[in-house]
Amino acid sequence: MKRHLEDLSESKRRFRKSLAQSPVAEKLRMLDQLRLRTIAIKKAAKDYPKTLRKLA
């Protein structure tokens, strides 16, 4: 289990470093994708309140 956590921590570090080095335009595209995904999840939560938790 400890090894798994170390691998996860290292992976996060590498991902954060690559994000920091990414161009601003790419970061903005990622934000747009996240926004669209959030909208879709909220819509699904509204359409199916019994199966999905409501999102604030």
Biopython code that builds the backbone (N, CA, C, O; Angstrom):
import numpy as np
from Bio.PDB.StructureBuilder import StructureBuilder

atoms = [
    (1, "MET", "N", (0.825, -1.195, 0.000)),
    (1, "MET", "CA", (0.000, 0.000, 0.000)),
    (1, "MET", "C", (0.874, 1.266, 0.000)),
    (1, "MET", "O", (0.569, 2.240, -0.688)),
    (2, "LYS", "N", (1.953, 1.235, 0.774)),
    (2, "LYS", "CA", (2.837, 2.395, 0.851)),
    (2, "LYS", "C", (3.429, 2.711, -0.526)),
    (2, "LYS", "O", (3.516, 3.875, -0.917)),
    (3, "ARG", "N", (3.828, 1.680, -1.247)),
    (3, "ARG", "CA", (4.401, 1.870, -2.580)),
    (3, "ARG", "C", (3.381, 2.521, -3.514)),
    (3, "ARG", "O", (3.724, 3.388, -4.317)),
    (4, "HIS", "N", (2.129, 2.093, -3.397)),
    (4, "HIS", "CA", (1.058, 2.651, -4.226)),
    (4, "HIS", "C", (0.910, 4.151, -3.955)),
    (4, "HIS", "O", (0.758, 4.935, -4.891)),
    (5, "LEU", "N", (0.954, 4.549, -2.697)),
    (5, "LEU", "CA", (0.826, 5.960, -2.343)),
    (5, "LEU", "C", (2.020, 6.762, -2.847)),
    (5, "LEU", "O", (1.863, 7.904, -3.279)),
    (6, "GLU", "N", (3.196, 6.179, -2.794)),
    (6, "GLU", "CA", (4.382, 6.859, -3.313)),
    (6, "GLU", "C", (4.269, 7.051, -4.826)),
    (6, "GLU", "O", (4.608, 8.112, -5.349)),
    (7, "ASP", "N", (3.790, 6.018, -5.527)),
    (7, "ASP", "CA", (3.599, 6.125, -6.977)),
    (7, "ASP", "C", (2.564, 7.197, -7.306)),
    (7, "ASP", "O", (2.742, 7.972, -8.246)),
    (8, "LEU", "N", (1.499, 7.239, -6.540)),
    (8, "LEU", "CA", (0.453, 8.226, -6.750)),
    (8, "LEU", "C", (0.992, 9.634, -6.525)),
    (8, "LEU", "O", (0.720, 10.543, -7.310)),
    (9, "SER", "N", (1.742, 9.806, -5.469)),
    (9, "SER", "CA", (2.327, 11.105, -5.161)),
    (9, "SER", "C", (3.279, 11.557, -6.275)),
    (9, "SER", "O", (3.256, 12.720, -6.678)),
    (10, "GLU", "N", (4.094, 10.658, -6.759)),
    (10, "GLU", "CA", (5.031, 10.973, -7.840)),
    (10, "GLU", "C", (4.281, 11.326, -9.126)),
    (10, "GLU", "O", (4.666, 12.248, -9.844)),
    (11, "SER", "N", (3.222, 10.595, -9.407)),
    (11, "SER", "CA", (2.418, 10.862, -10.589)),
    (11, "SER", "C", (1.788, 12.253, -10.514)),
    (11, "SER", "O", (1.784, 12.994, -11.497)),
    (12, "LYS", "N", (1.264, 12.597, -9.358)),
    (12, "LYS", "CA", (0.680, 13.932, -9.175)),
    (12, "LYS", "C", (1.732, 15.015, -9.364)),
    (12, "LYS", "O", (1.462, 16.041, -9.989)),
    (13, "ARG", "N", (2.922, 14.796, -8.833)),
    (13, "ARG", "CA", (3.998, 15.768, -8.968)),
    (13, "ARG", "C", (4.351, 15.996, -10.433)),
    (13, "ARG", "O", (4.507, 17.135, -10.872)),
    (14, "ARG", "N", (4.476, 14.907, -11.183)),
    (14, "ARG", "CA", (4.796, 15.015, -12.614)),
    (14, "ARG", "C", (3.687, 15.734, -13.373)),
    (14, "ARG", "O", (3.956, 16.576, -14.229)),
    (15, "PHE", "N", (2.426, 15.394, -13.051)),
    (15, "PHE", "CA", (1.295, 16.024, -13.730)),
    (15, "PHE", "C", (1.263, 17.524, -13.442)),
    (15, "PHE", "O", (1.055, 18.325, -14.354)),
    (16, "ARG", "N", (1.464, 17.907, -12.196)),
    (16, "ARG", "CA", (1.459, 19.325, -11.831)),
    (16, "ARG", "C", (2.596, 20.078, -12.513)),
    (16, "ARG", "O", (2.428, 21.221, -12.938)),
    (17, "LYS", "N", (3.739, 19.435, -12.611)),
    (17, "LYS", "CA", (4.879, 20.067, -13.288)),
    (17, "LYS", "C", (4.568, 20.267, -14.773)),
    (17, "LYS", "O", (4.862, 21.322, -15.335)),
    (18, "SER", "N", (3.971, 19.249, -15.406)),
    (18, "SER", "CA", (3.633, 19.384, -16.825)),
    (18, "SER", "C", (2.558, 20.450, -17.032)),
    (18, "SER", "O", (2.588, 21.175, -18.026)),
    (19, "LEU", "N", (1.606, 20.550, -16.097)),
    (19, "LEU", "CA", (0.587, 21.592, -16.196)),
    (19, "LEU", "C", (1.209, 22.981, -16.087)),
    (19, "LEU", "O", (0.840, 23.896, -16.823)),
    (20, "ALA", "N", (2.139, 23.125, -15.179)),
    (20, "ALA", "CA", (2.795, 24.422, -14.991)),
    (20, "ALA", "C", (3.550, 24.846, -16.245)),
    (20, "ALA", "O", (3.674, 26.039, -16.521)),
    (21, "GLN", "N", (4.049, 23.888, -16.997)),
    (21, "GLN", "CA", (4.815, 24.194, -18.202)),
    (21, "GLN", "C", (3.946, 24.314, -19.452)),
    (21, "GLN", "O", (4.438, 24.691, -20.516)),
    (22, "SER", "N", (2.666, 23.997, -19.329)),
    (22, "SER", "CA", (1.755, 24.056, -20.474)),
    (22, "SER", "C", (1.461, 25.499, -20.855)),
    (22, "SER", "O", (1.471, 26.387, -20.003)),
    (23, "PRO", "N", (1.198, 25.730, -22.136)),
    (23, "PRO", "CA", (0.822, 27.079, -22.566)),
    (23, "PRO", "C", (-0.547, 27.476, -21.989)),
    (23, "PRO", "O", (-1.378, 26.618, -21.692)),
    (24, "VAL", "N", (-0.760, 28.766, -21.841)),
    (24, "VAL", "CA", (-2.008, 29.266, -21.275)),
    (24, "VAL", "C", (-3.206, 28.804, -22.110)),
    (24, "VAL", "O", (-4.241, 28.435, -21.554)),
    (25, "ALA", "N", (-3.074, 28.823, -23.428)),
    (25, "ALA", "CA", (-4.185, 28.422, -24.303)),
    (25, "ALA", "C", (-4.620, 26.988, -24.005)),
    (25, "ALA", "O", (-5.815, 26.692, -23.987)),
    (26, "GLU", "N", (-3.665, 26.109, -23.774)),
    (26, "GLU", "CA", (-3.996, 24.720, -23.458)),
    (26, "GLU", "C", (-4.720, 24.627, -22.108)),
    (26, "GLU", "O", (-5.664, 23.851, -21.959)),
    (27, "LYS", "N", (-4.278, 25.412, -21.140)),
    (27, "LYS", "CA", (-4.925, 25.423, -19.826)),
    (27, "LYS", "C", (-6.364, 25.921, -19.939)),
    (27, "LYS", "O", (-7.261, 25.404, -19.273)),
    (28, "LEU", "N", (-6.575, 26.924, -20.782)),
    (28, "LEU", "CA", (-7.928, 27.439, -20.982)),
    (28, "LEU", "C", (-8.824, 26.404, -21.655)),
    (28, "LEU", "O", (-10.002, 26.294, -21.317)),
    (29, "ARG", "N", (-8.280, 25.644, -22.603)),
    (29, "ARG", "CA", (-9.054, 24.562, -23.239)),
    (29, "ARG", "C", (-9.453, 23.515, -22.201)),
    (29, "ARG", "O", (-10.573, 23.005, -22.213)),
    (30, "MET", "N", (-8.522, 23.206, -21.310)),
    (30, "MET", "CA", (-8.820, 22.226, -20.264)),
    (30, "MET", "C", (-9.941, 22.734, -19.352)),
    (30, "MET", "O", (-10.822, 21.970, -18.959)),
    (31, "LEU", "N", (-9.902, 24.022, -19.019)),
    (31, "LEU", "CA", (-10.956, 24.606, -18.194)),
    (31, "LEU", "C", (-12.309, 24.545, -18.892)),
    (31, "LEU", "O", (-13.328, 24.265, -18.260)),
    (32, "ASP", "N", (-12.316, 24.807, -20.191)),
    (32, "ASP", "CA", (-13.573, 24.700, -20.951)),
    (32, "ASP", "C", (-14.125, 23.281, -20.907)),
    (32, "ASP", "O", (-15.328, 23.085, -20.737)),
    (33, "GLN", "N", (-13.251, 22.295, -21.057)),
    (33, "GLN", "CA", (-13.691, 20.902, -20.999)),
    (33, "GLN", "C", (-14.246, 20.556, -19.626)),
    (33, "GLN", "O", (-15.268, 19.879, -19.515)),
    (34, "LEU", "N", (-13.568, 21.024, -18.578)),
    (34, "LEU", "CA", (-14.052, 20.773, -17.220)),
    (34, "LEU", "C", (-15.406, 21.439, -16.983)),
    (34, "LEU", "O", (-16.283, 20.865, -16.337)),
    (35, "ARG", "N", (-15.569, 22.650, -17.508)),
    (35, "ARG", "CA", (-16.840, 23.364, -17.361)),
    (35, "ARG", "C", (-17.967, 22.597, -18.050)),
    (35, "ARG", "O", (-19.052, 22.451, -17.487)),
    (36, "LEU", "N", (-17.715, 22.108, -19.257)),
    (36, "LEU", "CA", (-18.741, 21.338, -19.971)),
    (36, "LEU", "C", (-19.082, 20.046, -19.228)),
    (36, "LEU", "O", (-20.246, 19.648, -19.170)),
    (37, "ARG", "N", (-18.077, 19.400, -18.669)),
    (37, "ARG", "CA", (-18.319, 18.171, -17.920)),
    (37, "ARG", "C", (-19.140, 18.451, -16.661)),
    (37, "ARG", "O", (-20.029, 17.679, -16.303)),
    (38, "THR", "N", (-18.830, 19.563, -15.997)),
    (38, "THR", "CA", (-19.574, 19.940, -14.798)),
    (38, "THR", "C", (-21.033, 20.219, -15.131)),
    (38, "THR", "O", (-21.927, 19.807, -14.392)),
    (39, "ILE", "N", (-21.278, 20.906, -16.226)),
    (39, "ILE", "CA", (-22.646, 21.192, -16.654)),
    (39, "ILE", "C", (-23.388, 19.893, -16.929)),
    (39, "ILE", "O", (-24.540, 19.743, -16.523)),
    (40, "ALA", "N", (-22.745, 18.957, -17.609)),
    (40, "ALA", "CA", (-23.379, 17.673, -17.918)),
    (40, "ALA", "C", (-23.703, 16.894, -16.640)),
    (40, "ALA", "O", (-24.769, 16.287, -16.538)),
    (41, "ILE", "N", (-22.792, 16.910, -15.675)),
    (41, "ILE", "CA", (-23.030, 16.194, -14.418)),
    (41, "ILE", "C", (-24.188, 16.829, -13.658)),
    (41, "ILE", "O", (-25.044, 16.124, -13.124)),
    (42, "LYS", "N", (-24.217, 18.157, -13.609)),
    (42, "LYS", "CA", (-25.315, 18.841, -12.920)),
    (42, "LYS", "C", (-26.650, 18.555, -13.580)),
    (42, "LYS", "O", (-27.654, 18.360, -12.895)),
    (43, "LYS", "N", (-26.670, 18.529, -14.910)),
    (43, "LYS", "CA", (-27.902, 18.220, -15.630)),
    (43, "LYS", "C", (-28.354, 16.799, -15.313)),
    (43, "LYS", "O", (-29.540, 16.564, -15.079)),
    (44, "ALA", "N", (-27.427, 15.860, -15.304)),
    (44, "ALA", "CA", (-27.766, 14.473, -14.990)),
    (44, "ALA", "C", (-28.286, 14.363, -13.558)),
    (44, "ALA", "O", (-29.231, 13.619, -13.295)),
    (45, "ALA", "N", (-27.681, 15.092, -12.645)),
    (45, "ALA", "CA", (-28.125, 15.055, -11.250)),
    (45, "ALA", "C", (-29.540, 15.611, -11.133)),
    (45, "ALA", "O", (-30.346, 15.117, -10.345)),
    (46, "LYS", "N", (-29.833, 16.632, -11.916)),
    (46, "LYS", "CA", (-31.174, 17.228, -11.893)),
    (46, "LYS", "C", (-32.198, 16.278, -12.520)),
    (46, "LYS", "O", (-33.317, 16.155, -12.023)),
    (47, "ASP", "N", (-31.816, 15.609, -13.607)),
    (47, "ASP", "CA", (-32.724, 14.691, -14.300)),
    (47, "ASP", "C", (-32.948, 13.396, -13.528)),
    (47, "ASP", "O", (-34.019, 12.797, -13.629)),
    (48, "TYR", "N", (-31.958, 12.957, -12.761)),
    (48, "TYR", "CA", (-32.049, 11.690, -12.041)),
    (48, "TYR", "C", (-31.662, 11.873, -10.572)),
    (48, "TYR", "O", (-30.634, 11.357, -10.133)),
    (49, "PRO", "N", (-32.472, 12.599, -9.820)),
    (49, "PRO", "CA", (-32.096, 12.894, -8.432)),
    (49, "PRO", "C", (-32.032, 11.655, -7.536)),
    (49, "PRO", "O", (-31.369, 11.681, -6.499)),
    (50, "LYS", "N", (-32.698, 10.591, -7.915)),
    (50, "LYS", "CA", (-32.684, 9.392, -7.080)),
    (50, "LYS", "C", (-31.395, 8.595, -7.244)),
    (50, "LYS", "O", (-31.013, 7.853, -6.339)),
    (51, "THR", "N", (-30.722, 8.734, -8.376)),
    (51, "THR", "CA", (-29.528, 7.942, -8.620)),
    (51, "THR", "C", (-28.230, 8.716, -8.474)),
    (51, "THR", "O", (-27.168, 8.125, -8.277)),
    (52, "LEU", "N", (-28.313, 10.031, -8.570)),
    (52, "LEU", "CA", (-27.103, 10.852, -8.461)),
    (52, "LEU", "C", (-27.274, 11.868, -7.342)),
    (52, "LEU", "O", (-28.366, 12.391, -7.123)),
    (53, "ARG", "N", (-26.199, 12.136, -6.650)),
    (53, "ARG", "CA", (-26.242, 13.175, -5.617)),
    (53, "ARG", "C", (-26.400, 14.533, -6.267)),
    (53, "ARG", "O", (-25.875, 14.774, -7.354)),
    (54, "LYS", "N", (-27.112, 15.406, -5.612)),
    (54, "LYS", "CA", (-27.236, 16.760, -6.114)),
    (54, "LYS", "C", (-25.928, 17.496, -5.913)),
    (54, "LYS", "O", (-25.276, 17.362, -4.877)),
    (55, "LEU", "N", (-25.553, 18.273, -6.911)),
    (55, "LEU", "CA", (-24.315, 19.035, -6.834)),
    (55, "LEU", "C", (-24.639, 20.490, -6.520)),
    (55, "LEU", "O", (-25.610, 21.042, -7.038)),
    (56, "ALA", "N", (-23.861, 21.079, -5.708)),
    (56, "ALA", "CA", (-24.089, 22.491, -5.328)),
    (56, "ALA", "C", (-23.683, 23.423, -6.433)),
    (56, "ALA", "O", (-23.804, 24.640, -6.290)),
]
sb = StructureBuilder()
sb.init_structure("model")
sb.init_model(0)
sb.init_chain("A")
sb.init_seg("    ")
for serial, (resi, resn, name, xyz) in enumerate(atoms, 1):
    if name == "N":
        sb.init_residue(resn, " ", resi, " ")
    sb.init_atom(name, np.array(xyz, "f"), 0.0, 1.0, " ", f" {name:<3s}", serial, name[0])
structure = sb.get_structure()
